[in-house]
């Protein structure tokens, strides 16, 4: 039975754009995007999407929220 449903916020921290793109490219959705467009197009889209999260030191801090369900058997 579900006991609790809650959100947990955190940040994905990447030291550079290239590391952020490598991390984001590890998903199946990114692989499909490359297959349907091109690697260059996906990299360009990721770079554009990451710009608001660029920090002064060149790192990237992307806020994320995980929804958690606590259940007991």
N, CA, C and O of each residue as an XYZ file, in Angstrom:
292
protein
N       0.824     -1.183      0.000
C       0.000      0.000      0.000
C       0.873      1.254      0.000
O       1.882      1.310      0.703
N       0.495      2.239     -0.771
C       1.241      3.505     -0.744
C       1.117      4.173      0.625
O       0.030      4.268      1.196
N       2.248      4.628      1.129
C       2.288      5.315      2.413
C       2.397      6.826      2.258
O       1.758      7.592      2.979
N       3.223      7.234      1.299
C       3.488      8.666      1.145
C       3.951      8.950     -0.276
O       4.616      8.126     -0.904
N       3.596     10.105     -0.764
C       4.038     10.592     -2.068
C       4.624     11.973     -1.843
O       3.964     12.850     -1.286
N       5.869     12.171     -2.278
C       6.514     13.461     -2.028
C       7.536     13.751     -3.125
O       7.974     12.853     -3.844
N       7.898     15.006     -3.232
C       8.889     15.453     -4.206
C      10.203     15.747     -3.498
O      10.223     16.233     -2.367
N      11.292     15.446     -4.180
C      12.629     15.755     -3.684
C      13.326     16.583     -4.747
O      13.472     16.142     -5.887
N      13.749     17.764     -4.384
C      14.449     18.641     -5.316
C      15.952     18.550     -5.130
O      16.442     18.388     -4.012
N      16.666     18.653     -6.214
C      18.127     18.679     -6.168
C      18.622     19.316     -7.466
O      17.826     19.778     -8.283
N      19.916     19.336     -7.641
C      20.517     19.867     -8.863
C      21.418     18.820     -9.496
O      22.144     18.105     -8.806
N      21.360     18.743    -10.807
C      22.376     18.009    -11.552
C      23.494     19.016    -11.774
O      23.275     20.051    -12.403
N      24.677     18.734    -11.273
C      25.816     19.640    -11.385
C      26.804     19.052    -12.395
O      27.245     17.910    -12.267
N      27.130     19.849    -13.382
C      28.093     19.445    -14.410
C      29.232     20.462    -14.415
O      28.963     21.663    -14.390
N      30.493     20.029    -14.445
C      31.607     20.975    -14.406
C      31.811     21.753    -15.705
O      32.480     22.786    -15.710
N      31.238     21.263    -16.807
C      31.430     21.935    -18.098
C      30.288     21.566    -19.041
O      29.514     20.647    -18.773
N      30.201     22.286    -20.126
C      29.180     22.006    -21.134
C      29.376     20.619    -21.732
O      28.404     19.889    -21.928
N      30.614     20.246    -22.024
C      30.841     18.944    -22.654
C      30.428     17.795    -21.725
O      29.890     16.791    -22.191
N      30.672     17.932    -20.435
C      30.265     16.893    -19.487
C      28.743     16.859    -19.374
O      28.152     15.781    -19.310
N      28.110     18.019    -19.351
C      26.642     18.079    -19.303
C      26.043     17.401    -20.533
O      25.098     16.621    -20.418
N      26.586     17.695    -21.685
C      26.062     17.088    -22.911
C      26.292     15.579    -22.927
O      25.432     14.830    -23.392
N      27.414     15.135    -22.437
C      27.667     13.700    -22.377
C      26.663     13.017    -21.453
O      26.149     11.945    -21.773
N      26.387     13.636    -20.312
C      25.411     13.077    -19.388
C      24.012     13.039    -19.989
O      23.309     12.035    -19.876
N      23.614     14.125    -20.620
C      22.286     14.180    -21.225
C      22.170     13.239    -22.417
O      21.089     12.720    -22.697
N      23.269     13.019    -23.115
C      23.255     12.113    -24.273
C      23.175     10.652    -23.875
O      22.991      9.797    -24.741
N      23.306     10.335    -22.595
C      23.290      8.942    -22.161
C      21.885      8.350    -22.107
O      21.731      7.149    -21.886
N      20.876      9.164    -22.302
C      19.501      8.651    -22.237
C      19.055      8.068    -23.577
O      19.577      8.425    -24.633
N      18.105      7.190    -23.510
C      17.529      6.622    -24.726
C      16.841      7.663    -25.581
O      16.853      7.570    -26.808
N      16.235      8.665    -24.936
C      15.578      9.740    -25.700
C      16.582     10.528    -26.525
O      16.304     10.900    -27.665
N      17.744     10.779    -25.950
C      18.773     11.503    -26.696
C      19.275     10.666    -27.871
O      19.508     11.198    -28.956
N      19.440      9.374    -27.662
C      19.872      8.499    -28.753
C      18.855      8.512    -29.892
O      19.226      8.523    -31.066
N      17.590      8.511    -29.540
C      16.547      8.563    -30.567
C      16.567      9.919    -31.290
O      16.366      9.980    -32.503
N      16.809     10.996    -30.545
C      16.888     12.316    -31.170
C      18.026     12.363    -32.183
O      17.869     12.919    -33.270
N      19.183     11.774    -31.827
C      20.314     11.725    -32.757
C      19.941     10.920    -33.993
O      20.276     11.301    -35.114
N      19.250      9.807    -33.787
C      18.856      8.960    -34.918
C      17.872      9.676    -35.840
O      17.889      9.468    -37.053
N      17.014     10.520    -35.264
C      16.000     11.212    -36.064
C      16.455     12.559    -36.611
O      15.851     13.083    -37.547
N      17.496     13.114    -36.044
C      18.002     14.407    -36.514
C      19.467     14.210    -36.886
O      19.783     13.669    -37.946
N      20.345     14.649    -36.015
C      21.783     14.431    -36.183
C      22.457     14.733    -34.853
O      21.891     15.401    -33.988
N      23.666     14.231    -34.710
C      24.416     14.501    -33.480
C      24.636     15.995    -33.314
O      24.490     16.527    -32.213
N      24.988     16.681    -34.405
C      25.210     18.130    -34.324
C      23.949     18.872    -33.897
O      24.022     19.808    -33.101
N      22.799     18.463    -34.416
C      21.538     19.128    -34.062
C      21.215     18.928    -32.591
O      20.751     19.853    -31.923
N      21.457     17.724    -32.082
C      21.183     17.446    -30.666
C      22.141     18.235    -29.781
O      21.711     18.814    -28.783
N      23.414     18.273    -30.118
C      24.371     19.063    -29.342
C      23.986     20.541    -29.332
O      24.064     21.194    -28.292
N      23.578     21.061    -30.460
C      23.186     22.476    -30.533
C      21.949     22.744    -29.677
O      21.879     23.756    -28.979
N      20.979     21.841    -29.731
C      19.760     22.007    -28.923
C      20.086     21.921    -27.435
O      19.548     22.689    -26.637
N      20.958     20.995    -27.058
C      21.342     20.877    -25.654
C      22.085     22.126    -25.180
O      21.825     22.630    -24.087
N      22.996     22.614    -25.992
C      23.740     23.814    -25.614
C      22.789     24.987    -25.392
O      22.930     25.733    -24.423
N      21.827     25.146    -26.286
C      20.844     26.222    -26.150
C      20.007     26.040    -24.875
O      19.783     27.001    -24.137
N      19.548     24.814    -24.618
C      18.701     24.545    -23.458
C      19.452     24.702    -22.141
O      18.848     25.052    -21.127
N      20.749     24.451    -22.140
C      21.538     24.534    -20.911
C      21.974     25.950    -20.553
O      22.352     26.198    -19.408
N      21.933     26.869    -21.483
C      22.449     28.216    -21.229
C      21.875     28.894    -19.979
O      22.632     29.533    -19.249
N      20.563     28.783    -19.701
C      20.048     29.449    -18.485
C      20.635     28.890    -17.182
O      20.510     29.522    -16.134
N      21.260     27.735    -17.234
C      21.767     27.084    -16.033
C      23.275     27.215    -15.878
O      23.871     26.620    -14.980
N      23.892     28.008    -16.770
C      25.349     28.203    -16.721
C      25.700     29.088    -15.531
O      25.085     30.130    -15.309
N      26.698     28.652    -14.774
C      27.177     29.390    -13.612
C      28.374     30.254    -14.009
O      28.959     30.064    -15.075
N      28.726     31.189    -13.159
C      29.824     32.114    -13.446
C      31.151     31.386    -13.683
O      31.992     31.867    -14.442
N      31.340     30.237    -13.042
C      32.600     29.504    -13.201
C      32.604     28.565    -14.404
O      33.567     27.823    -14.599
N      31.536     28.584    -15.222
C      31.460     27.753    -16.412
C      30.799     26.405    -16.175
O      30.624     25.624    -17.110
N      30.433     26.128    -14.931
C      29.723     24.880    -14.642
C      28.233     25.077    -14.921
O      27.785     26.181    -15.229
N      27.490     24.003    -14.809
C      26.043     24.055    -15.045
C      25.341     23.413    -13.855
O      25.738     22.336    -13.408
N      24.303     24.064    -13.341
C      23.502     23.552    -12.225
C      22.052     23.515    -12.695
O      21.392     24.550    -12.783
N      21.569     22.326    -12.993
C      20.226     22.146    -13.537
C      19.313     21.650    -12.418
O      19.516     20.551    -11.901
N      18.309     22.446    -12.038
C      17.408     21.986    -10.980
C      16.493     20.876    -11.490
O      15.944     20.969    -12.587
N      16.335     19.834    -10.691
C      15.465     18.711    -11.041
C      14.620     18.342     -9.830
O      14.996     18.605     -8.688
N      13.489     17.739    -10.096
C      12.601     17.262     -9.035
C      12.272     15.806     -9.300
O      11.887     15.435    -10.408
N      12.425     14.997     -8.285
C      12.063     13.591     -8.357
C      10.785     13.378     -7.545
O      10.678     13.866     -6.420
N       9.847     12.675     -8.092
C       8.638     12.303     -7.354
C       8.879     10.932     -6.752
O       9.230      9.988     -7.460
N       8.691     10.822     -5.450
C       8.961      9.585     -4.729
C       7.679      9.030     -4.138
O       6.840      9.769     -3.623
N       7.545      7.727     -4.222
C       6.415      7.020     -3.633
C       6.971      6.048     -2.604
O       7.763      5.165     -2.933
N       6.558      6.216     -1.374
C       6.962      5.326     -0.308
C       5.837      4.330     -0.081
O       4.694      4.714      0.168
N       6.167      3.055     -0.167
C       5.162      2.018      0.005
C       5.705      0.929      0.923
O       6.911      0.684      0.963
N       4.839      0.302      1.634
C       5.201     -0.804      2.508
C       4.420     -2.032      2.115
O       3.278     -1.943      1.665
N       5.050     -3.184      2.289
C       4.351     -4.450      1.989
C       3.899     -5.131      3.253
O       3.297     -6.203      3.196
